[in-house]
Amino acid sequence: MSKGATTVDGGYREVLTRLAGAQKAAARGAPAYSRFVNRRLGRYLAAWAFRAGLTPDAVTGISAVFTFAGIAVLALVPPTLGSGILVTFCLLTGYAFDSADGQVARLRGGGSPAGEWLDHMVDALKVVTMPLALMVGFYRFDVVDHVWLLVPAGFAIVSAVLFFGMILTEQLRRQAGTASVAQDRPGRPSWVRSVLVVPTDYGVLCLSFLVLGLTDVFVVIYTLLFLATTGFLVLASAKWFGEMRGLRPVRSVSDKAGP
């Protein structure tokens, strides 16, 4: 397939076959839902989007529409079982399209810096606005004791720091010429590790909103996910810092600037 191609001979199944060959390897530490469910859903959506002539940026846009629609429901609609199902559907659909945009880019011959920037900006916005929208909804509809509002507030901080840490670590690895996060160790991804890190899985977080209307149950589940993510951030940060100390020094932006 030539770079910039927008169509492919054959039908939907042939596109799926080509996509399977072009799909990058899963990260060794990818959690179970993201690895076993979302990647597959993204593949199906990518094949559809490719045959429909959609660009990767258009797929990112669709992902953003579904994601932020679900986030808006959290802030604007009273928490019920019905609204929880709607939130879950929107977030999981947005997540699947988020997986699809990169796969569409690979089918078209490769992504672009602008596309990667757009994808990361949408991700950065959603990881912060989702817990904040939940906090706003809980406050507006007065369904929990106000002390529990600290949990989504803390989740917003932890999610933002974790996302930034992952992106920064990846970029510093690239500058140092080491392997990417997805391929930082040889061998096949471990399904055991995928199951162990399930509490930090974005897909599992989305699924937790199915019980949004059962407020007491949801608060317990959401708090446990927050604590698990916080613990993962602490352990990952220690690992990343140790790894960064082992990389060769790189010139800072201020060092590179000059007359």
C-alpha positions in Angstrom: 0.0 0.0 0.0 1.5 3.4 -0.9 1.7 6.2 1.5 -1.4 8.4 1.4 -3.6 5.7 0.0 -7.3 6.2 0.9 -8.9 3.1 -0.7 -8.0 -0.5 -0.9 -9.1 -3.2 -3.3 -11.5 -5.8 -1.8 -14.0 -5.7 0.9 -14.2 -5.1 4.6 -12.6 -8.5 5.5 -9.6 -7.8 3.3 -9.1 -4.4 5.1 -9.3 -6.2 8.4 -6.6 -8.7 7.2 -4.3 -5.9 6.1 -4.9 -4.0 9.3 -4.0 -7.0 11.4 -0.6 -7.1 9.6 -0.1 -3.3 10.1 -1.2 -3.2 13.7 1.6 -2.4 16.2 2.4 -4.8 19.0 0.5 -4.4 22.2 2.5 -2.9 25.2 3.7 -5.5 27.6 1.9 -3.8 30.4 -1.3 -3.1 28.5 -4.3 -3.8 30.8 -6.8 -6.4 29.9 -9.8 -4.5 28.5 -7.6 -2.1 26.5 -5.6 -5.1 25.1 -8.2 -7.8 24.5 -11.3 -5.8 23.9 -10.6 -2.2 22.9 -7.9 -3.0 20.3 -10.2 -5.4 18.6 -13.1 -3.0 18.6 -10.8 -0.3 17.3 -9.7 -2.6 14.5 -13.3 -3.1 13.3 -14.0 0.6 13.4 -10.7 1.4 11.7 -11.6 -0.9 8.8 -15.0 0.7 8.5 -13.5 4.2 8.7 -10.9 3.4 6.1 -13.4 2.1 3.6 -15.5 5.2 4.3 -12.6 7.4 3.3 -12.2 9.0 6.8 -8.9 10.5 7.7 -7.2 9.7 11.1 -8.0 13.2 12.3 -11.7 12.7 11.4 -11.7 9.5 13.5 -10.1 11.3 16.4 -12.9 13.9 16.0 -15.6 11.2 16.3 -13.8 9.8 19.3 -13.9 13.2 20.9 -17.6 13.8 20.2 -18.6 10.5 21.9 -16.1 11.0 24.8 -17.1 14.5 25.7 -20.8 13.8 25.2 -20.5 11.2 27.9 -18.5 13.6 30.1 -21.2 16.2 29.6 -23.8 13.8 30.8 -21.9 13.3 34.1 -22.1 17.0 34.8 -25.5 17.9 33.4 -27.8 14.8 34.1 -28.8 13.4 37.5 -26.9 10.1 38.2 -29.3 7.2 37.5 -28.9 3.7 36.1 -30.1 5.1 32.7 -27.6 8.0 32.6 -24.9 5.6 33.8 -25.5 3.3 30.8 -25.5 6.3 28.5 -22.2 7.6 29.9 -20.6 4.1 29.6 -21.7 3.7 26.0 -20.4 7.1 25.0 -17.1 6.7 26.8 -16.4 3.2 25.5 -17.4 4.1 22.0 -15.1 7.1 22.2 -12.3 4.9 23.5 -12.8 2.4 20.6 -12.5 5.2 18.1 -9.4 6.5 19.9 -7.8 3.1 19.2 -9.0 3.2 15.6 -7.4 6.5 14.6 -3.9 5.3 14.8 -4.8 2.1 13.0 -6.4 4.1 10.2 -3.2 6.1 10.0 -1.1 2.9 9.5 -3.5 1.7 6.8 -3.0 5.0 5.0 0.8 4.6 5.1 1.7 6.3 8.4 0.6 9.0 10.8 1.7 12.6 11.1 3.0 14.8 13.9 -0.2 16.9 13.7 -2.3 13.8 14.1 -0.3 12.6 17.1 -0.6 16.0 18.7 -4.3 16.1 18.2 -4.8 12.6 19.6 -2.7 13.4 22.7 -4.4 16.8 23.3 -7.9 15.1 23.2 -6.6 12.4 25.6 -5.1 15.0 28.0 -8.4 16.9 28.1 -10.6 13.9 28.7 -8.5 12.5 31.6 -8.9 15.8 33.5 -12.5 16.7 32.5 -14.0 13.3 33.3 -13.4 13.3 37.1 -14.1 17.0 37.3 -17.4 16.6 35.5 -18.3 13.8 37.9 -17.5 16.1 40.8 -19.7 18.8 39.4 -22.5 16.4 38.9 -22.3 15.0 42.4 -22.3 18.6 43.8 -25.1 19.8 41.6 -27.5 16.9 42.4 -26.2 16.5 46.0 -26.1 12.7 45.9 -23.1 12.2 48.1 -21.6 13.7 51.2 -19.3 16.6 50.0 -16.2 15.0 51.5 -16.5 12.4 48.7 -16.0 15.2 46.1 -12.3 15.0 47.1 -12.0 11.6 45.4 -12.8 12.8 41.8 -10.7 16.0 42.5 -7.8 13.8 43.5 -8.4 11.5 40.5 -8.1 14.5 38.2 -4.7 15.3 39.6 -3.4 11.7 39.5 -4.7 11.2 36.0 -3.1 14.3 34.7 0.2 13.5 36.3 0.1 9.9 35.1 -0.7 10.9 31.5 2.1 13.5 31.5 4.6 11.1 33.0 3.8 8.5 30.4 4.2 10.9 27.5 7.3 12.6 28.9 9.0 9.2 29.6 8.2 8.1 26.0 9.7 11.3 24.5 12.9 11.1 26.6 13.3 7.5 25.6 13.0 8.5 22.0 15.6 11.3 22.4 18.0 8.8 24.0 17.4 6.3 21.2 15.9 3.6 23.4 12.9 1.4 22.7 9.4 2.8 22.9 7.0 2.2 25.8 5.1 -0.4 23.7 8.3 -2.4 23.0 10.5 -1.6 26.0 11.2 -5.3 26.6 11.5 -8.2 24.2 8.9 -11.0 24.2 5.2 -11.3 24.0 2.9 -9.2 26.2 2.1 -10.9 29.5 -1.6 -11.7 30.0 -0.9 -12.1 33.8 0.3 -8.5 34.0 -2.6 -7.4 31.8 -5.0 -8.8 34.4 -3.1 -7.4 37.4 -3.2 -3.9 36.1 -7.0 -4.0 35.3 -7.8 -1.5 38.1 -5.8 1.1 36.2 -7.6 0.3 32.9 -9.4 3.2 31.3 -11.9 0.8 29.9 -12.7 -0.5 33.4 -13.1 3.0 34.6 -15.7 3.6 31.9 -17.5 0.4 32.8 -17.7 1.5 36.4 -20.3 4.1 35.4 -22.8 1.3 34.7 -23.6 1.5 38.5 -23.6 5.3 38.6 -27.2 5.3 39.7 -26.3 3.0 42.7 -24.4 5.8 44.3 -23.1 4.0 47.3 -21.8 1.1 45.2 -20.3 3.4 42.6 -18.5 5.6 45.2 -16.8 2.5 46.6 -15.8 1.2 43.2 -14.6 4.6 42.0 -12.6 5.2 45.2 -10.9 1.8 44.8 -10.0 2.6 41.2 -8.6 6.0 42.4 -6.5 4.3 45.0 -5.2 1.7 42.6 -4.3 4.3 40.0 -2.6 6.4 42.6 -0.6 3.4 43.7 0.3 2.6 40.1 1.5 6.2 39.6 3.8 6.0 42.6 5.3 2.7 41.5 5.6 3.8 37.9 7.2 7.1 38.8 9.9 5.4 40.8 10.6 3.0 37.9 10.6 5.8 35.3 12.9 8.0 37.4 15.3 5.2 37.8 15.2 4.5 34.1 15.8 8.2 33.3 18.8 8.3 35.5 20.3 5.5 33.3 19.8 7.4 30.0 22.5 9.4 28.4 22.2 13.2 29.0 20.3 15.2 26.4 20.6 18.9 25.7 17.8 21.0 27.1 15.8 23.5 25.0 17.7 26.4 26.6 21.0 24.8 25.8 20.1 24.5 22.2 18.9 28.1 21.9 21.6 30.5 21.0 22.8 33.1 18.5 
